[in-house]
Amino acid sequence: MFVLKASEMGIMDKETIEGVGIPGIVLMENAARGVASVIKKKIPGRKAVIVCGKGNNGGDGLAVARNLINSGYDVKIFLLSEPGNLKGDARINYDVLRGMKVQIVSVKREIDLGDLFSECENADFIVDAIFGTGLSKPVEGFYAAVIDIINKSRTPVISVDIPSGLFADTGVLPEGTFIKANVTVTFAFPKLVHIMAPACKYVGDVFVVDISIPAKISERHNPGRYVLTRDKVFDVFPGRDINSHKYNFGFLAVVGGSCGKTGAPSMSALAALRTGVGLVSAIVPRDLNFVFEVKLTEPMTIPIMSAERGHFNANSVDEVVTSLKNSKFTAVAIGPGLGWNRDTEVFVKEILENVDLPFVIDADGLNSLSKNVDILKNLKKTAILTPHGGEFSRLTGLPTSEIVADPVTHAVNFAKEHGVVVVLKGGRTVVATPEGKAFINIIGNPGMATAGTGDVLTGIIGAFVAMGISAEKAATAGVFLHSLAGDMAKEKFGQESLVATDLIELLPEAIKLLKQPLSEGTEIPFVSSMREIVGV
């Protein structure tokens, strides 16, 4: 499923109307019927207040009102404008209601909002049709007062297309007030605001309804942005023939560890094995090898004798390169627990320049790379980078606030420029590819914001890469599987008590669920804020 910006949806609407010949009033009617259908199926009660602005979003609201009235609902309509300000399809829907002798209360001043307040307090639900995706500035004055009344009523709110006051193209919250919706019904495709944090917290359950945009138009204007769903990754696991042996499923090297940070590469190694890789060796500083020998049973270790005082340095390069070249490794995960200093900067640079294997680069591997980012352009195999916002800021030189405001664009730009796959971790993790595609993950939970979960993700992705899975598929499947295990851990342990090794423990159950055949009615449990992206 695509994720659109407002302008992209506008282009699809325009081509549908002008190129195909489907009138705008038909699209508006389809949208209204979709909203009414969601209300009838999902929202209890029959007493509605519908609050309409003067634009097309208000026109949608007027059409919703008519559909509900025809189904026997008790509907009160408030128009936040003079009727004379309505134009086009919105005006047509107003005139139809007037022809049906339906009362529409026109409200234009804050002093006249008393009736709206009392009706909102007494309604079973409110339909917000004030502003649509075209809003570009914070709401203030009269409209802010209306939104405050709706929010303070504590009556369930269904927003048409987008909660009024939010901006369609970002997850950043506006400076002004905005509707806090329980349900949002959007049209054709979700918009970035429905997906990206923190705004996605205020859209409620999101329903996407078909309004008859032709498939050839949507495909022609494919933005390359997708919701990351199970159908894209369920087939990631290679089959296991009866004559298979461990080398058929890849050999991952995990390069990392330093004094005080032995847990990170250990978790990466264990997560990789639980994901199905055939073999894992942890390449670690010699002074810490005894710790890894105690921590790890299934993974092997390769102690690097030239790594002194418990961390890698420039003198370690030749030994690590030789180990990686002389073994049967099929991928390298570098960075977990590595430490960050001048020595590791030289070490990471030399390893990347001298080893012809696909890399997953994480944590201090990324920090150590931050002064030598252009090395990525010369790698022979597509690397996967897994930064959080702070690490990505160091890689790009951009302030974290700018990255958070538009993570999709920044991740895609970096991926295209450097020829890598970027897994930009956050409340809505983005996987960006060198071809300009972006996959936005909508599962996972805040309990996963705990030490070590990133190391688990590195191991999962590294396992897929070692198995020979493409960088794009390895990253998207890794992110989805990691979040699925995290949601299972939340259900079992609670968010507050969740620790990184809980994800490793639950990987087998998550994999079994992920591998289930796709069929109607089969869904992933625990998907919270976007569970209801469905056709109605």
N, C-alpha and C positions, 0 to 999 in steps of 0.2 A: 504494500500500500504506500503510495506516494505521500510525502509531507510537503505542503505548499506554502509559499508566501502569498500575501493578499494580491499582489500584482499578477502572479502566475494564475491564480484562480480567475482574476478579471479577464485575462487573455483567453482562457478556456471558455468563460461565459460569452465573451464577445464573438469568438469564432463559432460557437454553437448557435448564437442568435443570427449573426450576419452571414456566416458561411454555410451553415446547414439549413437555416430557416426555421428553427424552433423559436417561437416568440418568447420574449423575456417573461411575459405574463404566465406562460406555461412553466418555465423554470421556477418562478415564484410559487406557483400553485403546487408543483411537485415538492418544493421545499416545505411549504406549509403543511401539506399532507404528511410528510415525513415527521415533522415536529408533532403534529396531532397524533400520529400513530404511536410515537414513543410515549406521549402522555397517556394515551388510553391503555397501553400495555404495562407501563412501569410506574405511573404516578397515581397514588390513591386519592380519592375525593373527586367531587364534581363541581366545586365552586372555585372559579378562576378569576384572577385579576391579570389583565394583559396590558402592559405599559409599552407604548409605541412611540418611537421617534419619528422624525419627518422624512427620513430617507428610505432606501429600499429595505433596510432591516425592519423599519416600522411597517412597511408594506407587507413583509413576511408575517409580522405579528398580526396585522389586520386579517390576513388570509387564514392564519391559525385560528383566530377568534371565530371566523365564520365556520370553519370545519368543526370546531368544538360545539358551537351553538347547534349546528345541524345534527350533532350526536347527542343532544340533550343536556349539555353542560350549562350551568349558570355562569355567565361570563360578564364581567365588568371591564370595559375598555377605556383606558385613559390615553389620550393623544397629547403629546407634549409639544404642541404647535397649533397654530391656526390651520384649519383645513385647507385654506387657500395656498399654503406653502407646500402641500403635497403635489408631487408630479409623477407622470408616467404610470407605471404599474401600481405604485403605491396609491395613487389617486383613484385608479380603477377599483381597487379593493375597498377603498373608503366609500366610493359611490355605491358599490354593490351592497355593503352593509347598510347604508342609509336607505337604499331601496328595499331592504328587508325590514326596515323600521327598527333597526338596532340602535340603542342609545350609545353615543360615543361622547365621553366627557373630554372637552378640550381644556387643558391646563397650561398656563404660560408664565405664571408668577409663583414665587415661593409662598406668598401669602394665601394662595388658593390650594395648597397641598393637603389641607385637613382631611378631605374626603378620601384622598389616596391613602393616607396613613391608616384611617379606620378600615377601609376595604382590605388593605394588605394584611392587617392584623386578623381579620376575620376569614380570609380566604384559605382554601385548602392548598393552593399553590399559586405562584406568580410566574407569568411568562415575561421575561426581559427581552424586549425587542427595541431597545433604545438606540444603541450604536452597533454597527457591524464591523467588518474587517478594515474599513477605510479610515478609522479613527487614527489621527496622527499626533494629537496633543493631549495633555492631561485634562481630565474633566474638572470643571470648577463651576461655581455659581449655582444657577437654578438646577442644572442637570446633576450636579454633585449632591444637592439637597434631595433630589428624587432618589438617587442611588442610596443615600444614607437611610432614607425611609424604608426602602426595600430590604436593605441589610439588617436594620434594627428590628424589623417585624418578626424575624426568625421563622417566617413561613418559607417552605421549600421553594427554590427558584430554579426555573428552567430557562436557560439562556439560548437565544436563537443565534446560531453560528459561532458566537463568541461572547463571553461575559462583557457587558458594556463597561468601558473604561480601560480594558486591557488592550494591548497592541498585538496585532496578529502575527508579526514577524519575529517576536522575541519572547524569551521566558523571563526577561527582566520586568520587575513590577514598576508601574508608572508612579510618578510623584503624586498624582491626584488619586481620588477615590475610584473604586471599581466594584462591580457586582461580585459577590462571593456565591457562585452558583453551586447547586447540588447536582444538576444535570446540564450538559451542553449538547445540543443537537446541531451538528455542522453538516455541510453539504459537499458531496462528491468525494472530498479528501480531507483529512485533518490538516490543520495549519500548525505552524511551529509553536504558537502559544499553547495549543492543546497538549503538546509533548514536552516542552522544555521547562526546566525548573528555574525559579520557584513558582512561576505563574501557573504551571500545571496543577498546583495544589488547589487552585481556586476555580477550576473548570468543572469539578465534580466528575461523575461518570460521563464519558463522551460517547455519543452515538453518531455514526457517519451514515447519512442516508443518500440514496441515489436520486439525482434530480435529472437524469437523462443527458449528461454530458457524453457525447459519443466516444467510444474507446479510441478511435483513430486520432481524435483531438488530444485526449489525455496522453496517449503514447507519443504523439509528436512533440508535446511540450513536457515530456518527462524531465523533472528537475534534477534527477539523480539522487534525491533524498527519499529514504525509505524508513518506515517503522520496522525495526528488527523483530521478526516474528518466527515462530517455530518452523514454518514451512520453508524458510530459507536455510535452515541448518540441520534439520532432523536427520538428513542422510549423510552427515559428515563422517561417520565411522566406516572405515573400510571393512569389507567382509573378512571372515576368518575361515580359511580353508582348513580341511582336516589335516593337511600336511604342513600347516604353518609352523614357523619357529619364531623365536623372539626377534631375530633381526628383520623379519618381515614387517614389523610394526615400529621400526625406527629406534634410533639410539640418540638420546638427548644429553648434551653436556650442559651442566649448570655451573657457570663460573661466577663465584662470589664468596662472600664470607670475610669477616674481619673480627677483631677483638670486640666482643659485646654484641655481635650480629651474626651468630651462627644459626639462629632460628630461621632467618629469611631463606637462604638457599636450601635448607632442610625441608621447609614447607613447599618450596617450588618443586623439589625432586619428588616428594611424596605425592603432590597433586598431579604431577606428570604421569606417574605410574598408575594412579587411580583413574586417569583419563584414558589409559590404554596403551601408552608407549611401551615398546618391548624392553628397553634398557635405559637406565639413567646412571650417569656418573657425575658426582659433584667434584669439580676441580677447585681445590681449596688451599689456602696457605698451610704449609707443613706444620707450623706451630699449633694449629687448631685441628689437625687431622684426628687426633684422639677424641675430640668432642664429637665430630661427625661419625666416627666409628661407633660411638655409644648411641648417638641419636638415631642413626639410620641402619635399617636391616636390609631391605631389598635394594636400595640404591648403593652403587659402589662409590669409592672415593679415589681421587688421584691427588695425592699431596704434592704440592709444588715446593721443592726444596729451596729454591732461590727466593721465595717469598718470606722475608724475615719480619720479625716483630709482629707477626699476626696479620699482615696485610700484603697485598700484591704491590709490586713496584716495577720500575722499568727493567730491572734485572730479571723479572719473572717472565718477560714476554717470550723469549726463545723457548723456554721449557713448556709454556702453555701452548704455543703455536705447534711445537713438535707433538705434544700430546693430542691436540685436535686433529692434526694431519695424519698421524700414524694409527689412530684408532678408526673404528667404523662409524664415527659420529655422522648423523644426518642433519643435525641442527644444534644451535648454541643459544642458550638463554644466559645473558650476561647482565650483571648488575645487582641482584639481590644481596643485600648485606655487604656490598663491596667496600663501602667507605668512599669518601670524596676528599681528595687532596691532589697536590701536584703530581704525585706518583701515579695515582689511579687515572688521571687525565692522560698521561703518557701511555699507560698500560692499555687503556681502552682504545685509544687511537691506533696503537700498533697492532692490537688483536684484530680490529676491524679491517685494517689495511692488508693484513697478511694471511687471513683465513678465508677460504672460498666456501663458506657454508651459509645457509640462511640464519639470520640472527633475530632473536627477540631481545630487545634492549629495554631495561626497566631500572627504576630507582636510581642508585648512584651510578649506574652505567649511563643513564641519561644526563645526570649532573656532570659527570666526567666528560661527556661528549659536548657539553654546551659551548665550549670555546672552539670546537672543531666540527661544527655541524655540517659543513660542506663535504666532509668525508662521505656522508651518506649518498651523495650523488654518484660516487664512483664504485659503490658496492656491486658485485656481480650478481648477487641474489637479493630479492626484495626483502628488506628488513621490516620488522614490526616494532614500533615504539609504543610504550604504554605509559605515558606521562599523566600525572594529575595536573591540576591547574598551575601550581607553583613550578613544577618541573617544566611544563610547557612554556611558561613565562621565561624561564632561563634559556630555553632552546630558541625562542623566537625574539626575545627582547621586548615583547609586548607586556604591558601591565596586566596583572591578573584580572582586574576589573573589566578590561576591554575583551579579554578572552571569554569571561563569563557572560558578557553581553551578547556574544555571537559565536559560541564554540563551534558550530557546524562550519561556518565560513572559514574560520581560522584553521581548523583541523584540515579541511579540504585544501586550502591554499598551501599549507606546509607539505601535505602529502604529495600534491602535484609538483611542487617546486623541487622536492628532494627525492622523489621516486620511491616513497616508502608508504607503508600502511600505518596510520596513526590511530591508536586507541586512546582517545582523550577521556580520561576517567572523571566522573562526577555524578551528580544526582541523576543526570541523563547522559550516560556514557555514549560517546560518538565514535564510530569506526569510520575513518576516511581512507579512501584509496587513491593511488596515483592517477587513476582514470577520472577522478573527480566525483565519485559516488560517496554518499554518506549514509550510514545505517545508524538509527537512533534507538538505543535500548530503552525499553519502558518497564522492565521488571527489575527486581532487586529492592532493597529497603535500607533505611538509615542505620540499622543495626550492623550493616557491613562496613560502616565507617569505623573500623578498628584495626589495630596494628596487625599486619601480616596478610590481610585479604588480597592486597596487590601482589604479594609473592605467590599466593595460590593461583591467581589469574595468570601470572607469568608461566607457571608450570603447566597449566591447562593449555594455554596457547602454544607453548613450546612443544608439548606432546603432539598436538595436531600438526605443527610444522614438521617435526621429526618423522611423522607418519607419511609425509609427502603431500599433505593437503596444501592447497594454494594459500598464499598469505591472506587474501581476502576472506576465504572460507574459514581458515584457522582462527582469524581474529574475531569474526562475527560469531562463529560457533562457540569460541572460547568465552566471549563476553556473555552470551546467552546462557550457556551451561553454568558458568560461575554465578550469575545472578539467580538462576533457578535453584541451585544448591543453597544460595544465601536465603532465598525465600522459604525453602524447606527448613533451614536452620532456625529461621525466625519462628516458624510454627512450632518447632520442637522445643526450643530453648528460650524464646522471647528475644526481642531486640537488645535489651539491656545486657543480657548474659551471653550473647553470641560472641564467639571467638573464631579466629581464622581456621583453626583445625576442625571446627564443626563443619565447615564447608567440605573439607577433605573427607570427613567421615560420611557425609551425605552425597558425595559425588556418585557412588554406585546407584543410589535410588534416582538421582536426577538424570543420570544417563539412561536408565531404563525408561523413565517417563519421556525423555526427549526422543528416544528411538521408536516410540509407539507409532504405528502407521497413521498418517493423516486421514481423518475421516470426519464427517459431519457429527458434531456433538462431542468430539474429542477436544478438550481444551486443557491448557496448563492451569493448575490451581495456583492460588496465592497472588495472581496478578491483580493488583489493587487499583490504582488510580486510572488505569486505561483498560480495565477488563471489558468494558462495553463498547469497544470499537467494532461495531457490527452493522450489517445492513438490516433494515427493518421493513 
